[in-house]
Amino acid sequence: MASDCAAAHRTSAASSLPPNRHTFFEGQILNLSTTPASYSDQQDDELSASAREAATYLKALGHEGRLLILCHLADGEKSVNELETLLSARQSAVSQQLSRLRLEGIVTPRREGKAIYYSLTDNRCRKMMELIYDLFCKAA
């Protein structure tokens, strides 16, 4: 029964998408308009898990202040004080956004004396920031 529902959901979802509609998860492109009926429940579960992970990640990026912090960190490690200056923001506001990014594993802190420095945790965020820059910031 559950597999019939999953198959029906895949069929209706695929048929409602425009031709050549693609989605990207885990470094692979899945052509939703040509997803075979034999697409397994395990693959469906893996896709759902990847979609949840992507949604959580994108929610963490979905704030103007956090995006600005990440833009600056894409250039390299910065202290909280440096970020305050670059953003013209109060320490409490910067720390609040850094806390969310740290919670999601997007940035990594490093303490040196009284100063705390932040850097991007992995290259995934750098690639995302490059894409956002290309889509929204480059002069047309």
N, CA, C and O atoms as a GROMACS GRO file, in nm:
protein
  560
    1MET      N    1   0.083  -0.120   0.000
    1MET     CA    2   0.000   0.000   0.000
    1MET      C    3   0.087   0.126   0.000
    1MET      O    4   0.066   0.217  -0.080
    2ALA      N    5   0.186   0.130   0.092
    2ALA     CA    6   0.272   0.248   0.099
    2ALA      C    7   0.350   0.266  -0.030
    2ALA      O    8   0.370   0.379  -0.075
    3SER      N    9   0.396   0.154  -0.090
    3SER     CA   10   0.472   0.167  -0.215
    3SER      C   11   0.383   0.214  -0.328
    3SER      O   12   0.429   0.286  -0.417
    4ASP      N   13   0.253   0.174  -0.326
    4ASP     CA   14   0.160   0.223  -0.428
    4ASP      C   15   0.140   0.374  -0.414
    4ASP      O   16   0.134   0.446  -0.513
    5CYS      N   17   0.128   0.421  -0.289
    5CYS     CA   18   0.112   0.565  -0.265
    5CYS      C   19   0.237   0.641  -0.310
    5CYS      O   20   0.227   0.746  -0.373
    6ALA      N   21   0.354   0.586  -0.278
    6ALA     CA   22   0.479   0.652  -0.318
    6ALA      C   23   0.490   0.657  -0.470
    6ALA      O   24   0.532   0.758  -0.526
    7ALA      N   25   0.453   0.547  -0.537
    7ALA     CA   26   0.459   0.544  -0.683
    7ALA      C   27   0.361   0.643  -0.742
    7ALA      O   28   0.393   0.712  -0.839
    8ALA      N   29   0.241   0.651  -0.686
    8ALA     CA   30   0.142   0.747  -0.735
    8ALA      C   31   0.190   0.890  -0.714
    8ALA      O   32   0.172   0.975  -0.801
    9HIS      N   33   0.251   0.914  -0.598
    9HIS     CA   34   0.304   1.048  -0.571
    9HIS      C   35   0.414   1.084  -0.670
    9HIS      O   36   0.417   1.196  -0.722
   10ARG      N   37   0.504   0.990  -0.697
   10ARG     CA   38   0.612   1.016  -0.792
   10ARG      C   39   0.555   1.043  -0.930
   10ARG      O   40   0.601   1.133  -1.000
   11THR      N   41   0.456   0.964  -0.971
   11THR     CA   42   0.398   0.979  -1.104
   11THR      C   43   0.328   1.113  -1.116
   11THR      O   44   0.347   1.184  -1.215
   12SER      N   45   0.246   1.149  -1.015
   12SER     CA   46   0.173   1.276  -1.024
   12SER      C   47   0.268   1.394  -1.014
   12SER      O   48   0.250   1.494  -1.083
   13ALA      N   49   0.371   1.383  -0.928
   13ALA     CA   50   0.468   1.492  -0.916
   13ALA      C   51   0.545   1.510  -1.045
   13ALA      O   52   0.568   1.622  -1.089
   14ALA      N   53   0.586   1.400  -1.106
   14ALA     CA   54   0.663   1.408  -1.229
   14ALA      C   55   0.578   1.462  -1.343
   14ALA      O   56   0.627   1.540  -1.424
   15SER      N   57   0.452   1.421  -1.349
   15SER     CA   58   0.369   1.465  -1.461
   15SER      C   59   0.329   1.611  -1.448
   15SER      O   60   0.294   1.674  -1.548
   16SER      N   61   0.332   1.667  -1.326
   16SER     CA   62   0.293   1.807  -1.309
   16SER      C   63   0.407   1.904  -1.337
   16SER      O   64   0.385   2.025  -1.339
   17LEU      N   65   0.527   1.852  -1.358
   17LEU     CA   66   0.642   1.939  -1.384
   17LEU      C   67   0.656   1.966  -1.533
   17LEU      O   68   0.621   1.882  -1.615
   18PRO      N   69   0.708   2.082  -1.568
   18PRO     CA   70   0.731   2.112  -1.709
   18PRO      C   71   0.838   2.019  -1.766
   18PRO      O   72   0.918   1.964  -1.690
   19PRO      N   73   0.841   2.001  -1.898
   19PRO     CA   74   0.944   1.916  -1.959
   19PRO      C   75   1.083   1.966  -1.921
   19PRO      O   76   1.106   2.085  -1.903
   20ASN      N   77   1.176   1.870  -1.910
   20ASN     CA   78   1.316   1.900  -1.878
   20ASN      C   79   1.334   1.962  -1.740
   20ASN      O   80   1.435   2.028  -1.715
   21ARG      N   81   1.238   1.942  -1.650
   21ARG     CA   82   1.252   1.992  -1.513
   21ARG      C   83   1.348   1.900  -1.438
   21ARG      O   84   1.329   1.779  -1.435
   22HIS      N   85   1.449   1.958  -1.377
   22HIS     CA   86   1.549   1.880  -1.304
   22HIS      C   87   1.560   1.931  -1.162
   22HIS      O   88   1.527   2.046  -1.134
   23THR      N   89   1.604   1.847  -1.073
   23THR     CA   90   1.634   1.887  -0.937
   23THR      C   91   1.771   1.832  -0.902
   23THR      O   92   1.817   1.734  -0.961
   24PHE      N   93   1.837   1.894  -0.805
   24PHE     CA   94   1.975   1.859  -0.772
   24PHE      C   95   1.984   1.822  -0.625
   24PHE      O   96   1.952   1.903  -0.538
   25PHE      N   97   2.027   1.701  -0.596
   25PHE     CA   98   2.050   1.656  -0.460
   25PHE      C   99   2.174   1.570  -0.457
   25PHE      O  100   2.197   1.490  -0.548
   26GLU      N  101   2.255   1.587  -0.350
   26GLU     CA  102   2.371   1.501  -0.327
   26GLU      C  103   2.462   1.492  -0.448
   26GLU      O  104   2.517   1.385  -0.475
   27GLY      N  105   2.479   1.600  -0.522
   27GLY     CA  106   2.572   1.601  -0.634
   27GLY      C  107   2.523   1.529  -0.757
   27GLY      O  108   2.600   1.509  -0.851
   28GLN      N  109   2.395   1.490  -0.760
   28GLN     CA  110   2.342   1.420  -0.876
   28GLN      C  111   2.219   1.494  -0.926
   28GLN      O  112   2.145   1.553  -0.848
   29ILE      N  113   2.199   1.489  -1.056
   29ILE     CA  114   2.079   1.550  -1.114
   29ILE      C  115   1.977   1.440  -1.135
   29ILE      O  116   2.008   1.336  -1.193
   30LEU      N  117   1.856   1.464  -1.089
   30LEU     CA  118   1.747   1.370  -1.107
   30LEU      C  119   1.646   1.435  -1.200
   30LEU      O  120   1.591   1.540  -1.167
   31ASN      N  121   1.621   1.374  -1.313
   31ASN     CA  122   1.524   1.427  -1.407
   31ASN      C  123   1.387   1.380  -1.362
   31ASN      O  124   1.350   1.264  -1.386
   32LEU      N  125   1.311   1.468  -1.297
   32LEU     CA  126   1.183   1.429  -1.240
   32LEU      C  127   1.078   1.395  -1.345
   32LEU      O  128   0.985   1.320  -1.318
   33SER      N  129   1.093   1.450  -1.465
   33SER     CA  130   0.992   1.422  -1.568
   33SER      C  131   1.010   1.285  -1.630
   33SER      O  132   0.921   1.237  -1.701
   34THR      N  133   1.123   1.220  -1.606
   34THR     CA  134   1.144   1.087  -1.662
   34THR      C  135   1.181   0.985  -1.555
   34THR      O  136   1.244   0.884  -1.585
   35THR      N  137   1.140   1.011  -1.430
   35THR     CA  138   1.169   0.917  -1.323
   35THR      C  139   1.094   0.787  -1.350
   35THR      O  140   0.972   0.790  -1.366
   36PRO      N  141   1.164   0.673  -1.356
   36PRO     CA  142   1.098   0.547  -1.387
   36PRO      C  143   1.006   0.503  -1.275
   36PRO      O  144   1.027   0.536  -1.158
   37ALA      N  145   0.903   0.427  -1.312
   37ALA     CA  146   0.808   0.375  -1.214
   37ALA      C  147   0.877   0.280  -1.117
   37ALA      O  148   0.827   0.257  -1.007
   38SER      N  149   0.991   0.224  -1.156
   38SER     CA  150   1.063   0.130  -1.071
   38SER      C  151   1.150   0.199  -0.967
   38SER      O  152   1.222   0.133  -0.891
   39TYR      N  153   1.144   0.330  -0.962
   39TYR     CA  154   1.220   0.406  -0.864
   39TYR      C  155   1.185   0.352  -0.727
   39TYR      O  156   1.068   0.357  -0.688
   40SER      N  157   1.281   0.300  -0.653
   40SER     CA  158   1.253   0.225  -0.530
   40SER      C  159   1.216   0.315  -0.413
   40SER      O  160   1.247   0.435  -0.410
   41ASP      N  161   1.150   0.253  -0.316
   41ASP     CA  162   1.116   0.324  -0.193
   41ASP      C  163   1.242   0.370  -0.120
   41ASP      O  164   1.243   0.477  -0.059
   42GLN      N  165   1.348   0.290  -0.126
   42GLN     CA  166   1.474   0.327  -0.063
   42GLN      C  167   1.530   0.454  -0.127
   42GLN      O  168   1.575   0.544  -0.057
   43GLN      N  169   1.527   0.460  -0.260
   43GLN     CA  170   1.574   0.580  -0.329
   43GLN      C  171   1.485   0.699  -0.295
   43GLN      O  172   1.533   0.811  -0.279
   44ASP      N  173   1.354   0.673  -0.283
   44ASP     CA  174   1.260   0.778  -0.246
   44ASP      C  175   1.292   0.831  -0.106
   44ASP      O  176   1.290   0.951  -0.082
   45ASP      N  177   1.322   0.739  -0.013
   45ASP     CA  178   1.358   0.779   0.123
   45ASP      C  179   1.488   0.858   0.124
   45ASP      O  180   1.500   0.958   0.196
   46GLU      N  181   1.585   0.815   0.044
   46GLU     CA  182   1.713   0.887   0.036
   46GLU      C  183   1.693   1.026  -0.022
   46GLU      O  184   1.754   1.123   0.025
   47LEU      N  185   1.608   1.037  -0.123
   47LEU     CA  186   1.580   1.167  -0.184
   47LEU      C  187   1.509   1.258  -0.083
   47LEU      O  188   1.540   1.376  -0.075
   48SER      N  189   1.415   1.201  -0.008
   48SER     CA  190   1.345   1.280   0.094
   48SER      C  191   1.442   1.328   0.202
   48SER      O  192   1.434   1.443   0.245
   49ALA      N  193   1.532   1.241   0.244
   49ALA     CA  194   1.632   1.281   0.344
   49ALA      C  195   1.722   1.391   0.290
   49ALA      O  196   1.754   1.486   0.361
   50SER      N  197   1.763   1.379   0.165
   50SER     CA  198   1.846   1.482   0.102
   50SER      C  199   1.770   1.613   0.090
   50SER      O  200   1.827   1.721   0.110
   51ALA      N  201   1.642   1.604   0.057
   51ALA     CA  202   1.560   1.725   0.046
   51ALA      C  203   1.547   1.794   0.181
   51ALA      O  204   1.555   1.917   0.189
   52ARG      N  205   1.526   1.716   0.288
   52ARG     CA  206   1.519   1.775   0.422
   52ARG      C  207   1.650   1.843   0.460
   52ARG      O  208   1.651   1.954   0.514
   53GLU      N  209   1.762   1.775   0.431
   53GLU     CA  210   1.894   1.832   0.461
   53GLU      C  211   1.915   1.962   0.383
   53GLU      O  212   1.964   2.060   0.439
   54ALA      N  213   1.879   1.962   0.256
   54ALA     CA  214   1.895   2.082   0.173
   54ALA      C  215   1.806   2.195   0.224
   54ALA      O  216   1.849   2.310   0.229
   55ALA      N  217   1.682   2.163   0.263
   55ALA     CA  218   1.590   2.265   0.313
   55ALA      C  219   1.643   2.328   0.442
   55ALA      O  220   1.637   2.450   0.459
   56THR      N  221   1.695   2.246   0.532
   56THR     CA  222   1.752   2.297   0.657
   56THR      C  223   1.872   2.388   0.628
   56THR      O  224   1.886   2.494   0.687
   57TYR      N  225   1.956   2.344   0.537
   57TYR     CA  226   2.075   2.421   0.499
   57TYR      C  227   2.034   2.555   0.438
   57TYR      O  228   2.089   2.659   0.474
   58LEU      N  229   1.937   2.552   0.347
   58LEU     CA  230   1.894   2.676   0.281
   58LEU      C  231   1.823   2.769   0.378
   58LEU      O  232   1.832   2.891   0.363
   59LYS      N  233   1.751   2.715   0.476
   59LYS     CA  234   1.688   2.800   0.578
   59LYS      C  235   1.795   2.876   0.657
   59LYS      O  236   1.777   2.994   0.689
   60ALA      N  237   1.905   2.808   0.686
   60ALA     CA  238   2.014   2.874   0.759
   60ALA      C  239   2.074   2.987   0.676
   60ALA      O  240   2.118   3.088   0.731
   61LEU      N  241   2.076   2.971   0.545
   61LEU     CA  242   2.129   3.076   0.456
   61LEU      C  243   2.026   3.185   0.430
   61LEU      O  244   2.061   3.294   0.384
   62GLY      N  245   1.900   3.157   0.458
   62GLY     CA  246   1.790   3.245   0.419
   62GLY      C  247   1.768   3.365   0.508
   62GLY      O  248   1.655   3.393   0.547
   63HIS      N  249   1.872   3.436   0.540
   63HIS     CA  250   1.862   3.558   0.620
   63HIS      C  251   1.967   3.656   0.569
   63HIS      O  252   2.083   3.618   0.549
   64GLU      N  253   1.927   3.778   0.547
   64GLU     CA  254   2.018   3.878   0.490
   64GLU      C  255   2.148   3.892   0.570
   64GLU      O  256   2.256   3.896   0.512
   65GLY      N  257   2.136   3.898   0.702
   65GLY     CA  258   2.255   3.913   0.786
   65GLY      C  259   2.349   3.794   0.775
   65GLY      O  260   2.470   3.811   0.769
   66ARG      N  261   2.292   3.673   0.774
   66ARG     CA  262   2.376   3.554   0.762
   66ARG      C  263   2.442   3.547   0.626
   66ARG      O  264   2.559   3.508   0.614
   67LEU      N  265   2.370   3.585   0.521
   67LEU     CA  266   2.429   3.586   0.387
   67LEU      C  267   2.546   3.684   0.379
   67LEU      O  268   2.649   3.654   0.319
   68LEU      N  269   2.530   3.800   0.439
   68LEU     CA  270   2.638   3.899   0.438
   68LEU      C  271   2.761   3.847   0.513
   68LEU      O  272   2.874   3.866   0.469
   69ILE      N  273   2.737   3.782   0.626
   69ILE     CA  274   2.849   3.722   0.701
   69ILE      C  275   2.920   3.619   0.615
   69ILE      O  276   3.042   3.618   0.608
   70LEU      N  277   2.843   3.533   0.549
   70LEU     CA  278   2.903   3.428   0.466
   70LEU      C  279   2.977   3.486   0.347
   70LEU      O  280   3.080   3.432   0.306
   71CYS      N  281   2.928   3.596   0.291
   71CYS     CA  282   3.000   3.662   0.181
   71CYS      C  283   3.140   3.704   0.228
   71CYS      O  284   3.238   3.684   0.156
   72HIS      N  285   3.147   3.760   0.347
   72HIS     CA  286   3.277   3.803   0.399
   72HIS      C  287   3.365   3.684   0.436
   72HIS      O  288   3.487   3.688   0.415
   73LEU      N  289   3.306   3.579   0.489
   73LEU     CA  290   3.385   3.461   0.527
   73LEU      C  291   3.431   3.381   0.405
   73LEU      O  292   3.526   3.304   0.414
   74ALA      N  293   3.364   3.400   0.292
   74ALA     CA  294   3.407   3.332   0.169
   74ALA      C  295   3.546   3.380   0.128
   74ALA      O  296   3.619   3.308   0.060
   75ASP      N  297   3.583   3.502   0.170
   75ASP     CA  298   3.716   3.556   0.141
   75ASP      C  299   3.821   3.508   0.240
   75ASP      O  300   3.940   3.528   0.218
   76GLY      N  301   3.778   3.444   0.348
   76GLY     CA  302   3.873   3.394   0.448
   76GLY      C  303   3.825   3.420   0.589
   76GLY      O  304   3.724   3.487   0.611
   77GLU      N  305   3.898   3.366   0.683
   77GLU     CA  306   3.865   3.375   0.825
   77GLU      C  307   3.856   3.520   0.871
   77GLU      O  308   3.936   3.604   0.831
   78LYS      N  309   3.757   3.549   0.956
   78LYS     CA  310   3.739   3.684   1.012
   78LYS      C  311   3.706   3.672   1.160
   78LYS      O  312   3.644   3.575   1.204
   79SER      N  313   3.748   3.772   1.236
   79SER     CA  314   3.711   3.778   1.378
   79SER      C  315   3.570   3.838   1.389
   79SER      O  316   3.520   3.899   1.295
   80VAL      N  317   3.510   3.819   1.505
   80VAL     CA  318   3.378   3.878   1.529
   80VAL      C  319   3.389   4.030   1.516
   80VAL      O  320   3.300   4.093   1.459
   81ASN      N  321   3.496   4.089   1.569
   81ASN     CA  322   3.514   4.235   1.560
   81ASN      C  323   3.526   4.280   1.415
   81ASN      O  324   3.469   4.383   1.377
   82GLU      N  325   3.599   4.205   1.334
   82GLU     CA  326   3.610   4.240   1.191
   82GLU      C  327   3.474   4.235   1.124
   82GLU      O  328   3.439   4.322   1.044
   83LEU      N  329   3.396   4.131   1.156
   83LEU     CA  330   3.262   4.119   1.096
   83LEU      C  331   3.172   4.234   1.140
   83LEU      O  332   3.095   4.287   1.060
   84GLU      N  333   3.180   4.274   1.268
   84GLU     CA  334   3.103   4.388   1.316
   84GLU      C  335   3.133   4.512   1.233
   84GLU      O  336   3.042   4.583   1.190
   85THR      N  337   3.261   4.537   1.210
   85THR     CA  338   3.303   4.654   1.132
   85THR      C  339   3.256   4.644   0.988
   85THR      O  340   3.201   4.740   0.933
   86LEU      N  341   3.279   4.529   0.926
   86LEU     CA  342   3.240   4.511   0.785
   86LEU      C  343   3.090   4.526   0.764
   86LEU      O  344   3.046   4.577   0.661
   87LEU      N  345   3.012   4.482   0.863
   87LEU     CA  346   2.866   4.484   0.850
   87LEU      C  347   2.803   4.609   0.911
   87LEU      O  348   2.683   4.631   0.896
   88SER      N  349   2.883   4.690   0.979
   88SER     CA  350   2.830   4.805   1.054
   88SER      C  351   2.716   4.760   1.145
   88SER      O  352   2.609   4.822   1.148
   89ALA      N  353   2.740   4.652   1.218
   89ALA     CA  354   2.638   4.594   1.303
   89ALA      C  355   2.690   4.580   1.446
   89ALA      O  356   2.811   4.576   1.469
   90ARG      N  357   2.597   4.572   1.541
   90ARG     CA  358   2.634   4.552   1.680
   90ARG      C  359   2.684   4.409   1.702
   90ARG      O  360   2.646   4.317   1.630
   91GLN      N  361   2.768   4.394   1.802
   91GLN     CA  362   2.825   4.263   1.834
   91GLN      C  363   2.716   4.160   1.863
   91GLN      O  364   2.728   4.045   1.822
   92SER      N  365   2.610   4.200   1.932
   92SER     CA  366   2.503   4.105   1.966
   92SER      C  367   2.433   4.052   1.842
   92SER      O  368   2.399   3.934   1.835
   93ALA      N  369   2.411   4.138   1.743
   93ALA     CA  370   2.345   4.095   1.619
   93ALA      C  371   2.434   4.000   1.540
   93ALA      O  372   2.387   3.899   1.487
   94VAL      N  373   2.563   4.033   1.531
   94VAL     CA  374   2.657   3.947   1.458
   94VAL      C  375   2.669   3.812   1.528
   94VAL      O  376   2.667   3.708   1.463
   95SER      N  377   2.680   3.814   1.661
   95SER     CA  378   2.694   3.690   1.737
   95SER      C  379   2.571   3.602   1.724
   95SER      O  380   2.582   3.479   1.718
   96GLN      N  381   2.453   3.664   1.720
   96GLN     CA  382   2.330   3.586   1.705
   96GLN      C  383   2.329   3.512   1.571
   96GLN      O  384   2.294   3.394   1.566
   97GLN      N  385   2.368   3.579   1.464
   97GLN     CA  386   2.370   3.515   1.332
   97GLN      C  387   2.480   3.410   1.324
   97GLN      O  388   2.460   3.303   1.265
   98LEU      N  389   2.595   3.438   1.382
   98LEU     CA  390   2.704   3.340   1.384
   98LEU      C  391   2.664   3.216   1.463
   98LEU      O  392   2.703   3.104   1.428
   99SER      N  393   2.588   3.235   1.568
   99SER     CA  394   2.542   3.123   1.649
   99SER      C  395   2.456   3.027   1.566
   99SER      O  396   2.473   2.906   1.574
  100ARG      N  397   2.365   3.082   1.487
  100ARG     CA  398   2.281   2.998   1.401
  100ARG      C  399   2.366   2.925   1.296
  100ARG      O  400   2.344   2.807   1.270
  101LEU      N  401   2.460   2.995   1.236
  101LEU     CA  402   2.548   2.933   1.136
  101LEU      C  403   2.635   2.824   1.198
  101LEU      O  404   2.661   2.722   1.136
  102ARG      N  405   2.680   2.848   1.320
  102ARG     CA  406   2.760   2.747   1.391
  102ARG      C  407   2.674   2.626   1.426
  102ARG      O  408   2.718   2.512   1.411
  103LEU      N  409   2.552   2.649   1.471
  103LEU     CA  410   2.459   2.541   1.505
  103LEU      C  411   2.433   2.450   1.386
  103LEU      O  412   2.421   2.329   1.401
  104GLU      N  413   2.425   2.509   1.267
  104GLU     CA  414   2.400   2.432   1.144
  104GLU      C  415   2.527   2.373   1.085
  104GLU      O  416   2.522   2.302   0.984
  105GLY      N  417   2.642   2.401   1.148
  105GLY     CA  418   2.768   2.344   1.100
  105GLY      C  419   2.823   2.413   0.976
  105GLY      O  420   2.905   2.356   0.904
  106ILE      N  421   2.780   2.536   0.952
  106ILE     CA  422   2.822   2.609   0.833
  106ILE      C  423   2.952   2.686   0.857
  106ILE      O  424   3.035   2.700   0.768
  107VAL      N  425   2.969   2.734   0.981
  107VAL     CA  426   3.093   2.804   1.017
  107VAL      C  427   3.158   2.733   1.135
  107VAL      O  428   3.093   2.663   1.213
  108THR      N  429   3.289   2.754   1.147
  108THR     CA  430   3.366   2.693   1.255
  108THR      C  431   3.439   2.804   1.331
  108THR      O  432   3.508   2.886   1.270
  109PRO      N  433   3.424   2.807   1.464
  109PRO     CA  434   3.494   2.908   1.543
  109PRO      C  435   3.634   2.862   1.583
  109PRO      O  436   3.662   2.743   1.593
  110ARG      N  437   3.720   2.960   1.605
  110ARG     CA  438   3.855   2.935   1.657
  110ARG      C  439   3.888   3.050   1.752
  110ARG      O  440   3.880   3.167   1.715
  111ARG      N  441   3.926   3.014   1.874
  111ARG     CA  442   3.958   3.117   1.973
  111ARG      C  443   4.108   3.143   1.974
  111ARG      O  444   4.190   3.051   1.973
  112GLU      N  445   4.142   3.272   1.976
  112GLU     CA  446   4.282   3.314   1.990
  112GLU      C  447   4.284   3.427   2.092
  112GLU      O  448   4.249   3.541   2.061
  113GLY      N  449   4.325   3.394   2.215
  113GLY     CA  450   4.318   3.492   2.322
  113GLY      C  451   4.172   3.525   2.351
  113GLY      O  452   4.091   3.436   2.375
  114LYS      N  453   4.140   3.655   2.348
  114LYS     CA  454   4.002   3.697   2.371
  114LYS      C  455   3.920   3.700   2.243
  114LYS      O  456   3.797   3.708   2.247
  115ALA      N  457   3.987   3.694   2.129
  115ALA     CA  458   3.918   3.705   2.000
  115ALA      C  459   3.869   3.568   1.952
  115ALA      O  460   3.934   3.465   1.974
  116ILE      N  461   3.754   3.569   1.887
  116ILE     CA  462   3.700   3.448   1.824
  116ILE      C  463   3.696   3.472   1.674
  116ILE      O  464   3.641   3.572   1.626
  117TYR      N  465   3.756   3.381   1.602
  117TYR     CA  466   3.762   3.388   1.456
  117TYR      C  467   3.669   3.283   1.397
  117TYR      O  468   3.656   3.173   1.451
  118TYR      N  469   3.605   3.317   1.286
  118TYR     CA  470   3.515   3.224   1.218
  118TYR      C  471   3.562   3.201   1.076
  118TYR      O  472   3.616   3.290   1.010
  119SER      N  473   3.539   3.078   1.030
  119SER     CA  474   3.568   3.043   0.891
  119SER      C  475   3.458   2.949   0.843
  119SER      O  476   3.385   2.891   0.923
  120LEU      N  477   3.448   2.935   0.712
  120LEU     CA  478   3.352   2.841   0.655
  120LEU      C  479   3.398   2.699   0.688
  120LEU      O  480   3.516   2.668   0.680
  121THR      N  481   3.303   2.614   0.723
  121THR     CA  482   3.336   2.478   0.764
  121THR      C  483   3.383   2.393   0.647
  121THR      O  484   3.478   2.315   0.661
  122ASP      N  485   3.319   2.408   0.532
  122ASP     CA  486   3.358   2.327   0.417
  122ASP      C  487   3.338   2.406   0.288
  122ASP      O  488   3.292   2.520   0.290
  123ASN      N  489   3.374   2.346   0.178
  123ASN     CA  490   3.369   2.413   0.048
  123ASN      C  491   3.227   2.426  -0.006
  123ASN      O  492   3.203   2.504  -0.098
  124ARG      N  493   3.133   2.351   0.050
  124ARG     CA  494   2.994   2.355   0.002
  124ARG      C  495   2.937   2.497   0.012
  124ARG      O  496   2.871   2.544  -0.080
  125CYS      N  497   2.962   2.563   0.124
  125CYS     CA  498   2.910   2.698   0.142
  125CYS      C  499   2.979   2.796   0.049
  125CYS      O  500   2.915   2.887  -0.004
  126ARG      N  501   3.108   2.779   0.028
  126ARG     CA  502   3.181   2.867  -0.064
  126ARG      C  503   3.121   2.858  -0.204
  126ARG      O  504   3.101   2.960  -0.270
  127LYS      N  505   3.091   2.736  -0.248
  127LYS     CA  506   3.029   2.716  -0.379
  127LYS      C  507   2.891   2.782  -0.385
  127LYS      O  508   2.855   2.843  -0.485
  128MET      N  509   2.815   2.768  -0.276
  128MET     CA  510   2.682   2.828  -0.270
  128MET      C  511   2.692   2.980  -0.277
  128MET      O  512   2.612   3.044  -0.345
  129MET      N  513   2.788   3.038  -0.207
  129MET     CA  514   2.804   3.183  -0.209
  129MET      C  515   2.847   3.231  -0.347
  129MET      O  516   2.804   3.338  -0.391
  130GLU      N  517   2.932   3.155  -0.415
  130GLU     CA  518   2.970   3.190  -0.552
  130GLU      C  519   2.849   3.189  -0.644
  130GLU      O  520   2.834   3.277  -0.729
  131LEU      N  521   2.763   3.089  -0.628
  131LEU     CA  522   2.642   3.081  -0.710
  131LEU      C  523   2.548   3.198  -0.681
  131LEU      O  524   2.496   3.260  -0.773
  132ILE      N  525   2.528   3.228  -0.554
  132ILE     CA  526   2.443   3.341  -0.517
  132ILE      C  527   2.500   3.471  -0.573
  132ILE      O  528   2.426   3.556  -0.623
  133TYR      N  529   2.631   3.487  -0.564
  133TYR     CA  530   2.696   3.606  -0.620
  133TYR      C  531   2.671   3.614  -0.770
  133TYR      O  532   2.633   3.719  -0.822
  134ASP      N  533   2.691   3.502  -0.840
  134ASP     CA  534   2.670   3.500  -0.986
  134ASP      C  535   2.526   3.533  -1.023
  134ASP      O  536   2.502   3.602  -1.121
  135LEU      N  537   2.431   3.483  -0.944
  135LEU     CA  538   2.290   3.503  -0.976
  135LEU      C  539   2.238   3.641  -0.937
  135LEU      O  540   2.153   3.697  -1.007
  136PHE      N  541   2.288   3.697  -0.826
  136PHE     CA  542   2.226   3.818  -0.773
  136PHE      C  543   2.316   3.941  -0.766
  136PHE      O  544   2.265   4.053  -0.757
  137CYS      N  545   2.446   3.924  -0.768
  137CYS     CA  546   2.535   4.037  -0.741
  137CYS      C  547   2.614   4.087  -0.860
  137CYS      O  548   2.650   4.204  -0.866
  138LYS      N  549   2.641   4.001  -0.956
  138LYS     CA  550   2.719   4.043  -1.072
  138LYS      C  551   2.642   4.146  -1.153
  138LYS      O  552   2.520   4.140  -1.164
  139ALA      N  553   2.716   4.241  -1.207
  139ALA     CA  554   2.653   4.341  -1.294
  139ALA      C  555   2.604   4.272  -1.421
  139ALA      O  556   2.673   4.189  -1.479
  140ALA      N  557   2.486   4.308  -1.462
  140ALA     CA  558   2.425   4.244  -1.580
  140ALA      C  559   2.490   4.289  -1.708
  140ALA      O  560   2.450   4.244  -1.816
   0.00000   0.00000   0.00000
